[in-house]
Amino acid sequence: MHLRQPSIDHGVRSFIWAVVFFLFLYFGAVAIGVTRGTAFLVALVSGFLIFLFVRTRGT
């Protein structure tokens, strides 16, 4: 009997990538002194673009 991981929808996987990178970019920008509002907007836009990229081109 071979145990394997359950199948995860590609959209869910793309969303997880986007959330991880959003948090990484947001906290990284705040850590280096960028204001929270600017860091949030840049991380939000970047997270959305990462979501689209992984959704369309990821495996």
Protein Blocks (a to p, Z undefined) as FASTA:
>chain_A
ZZddddddfklmmmmmmmmmmmmmmmmmmmnopafklmmmmmmmmmmmmmmmmmmmmZZ
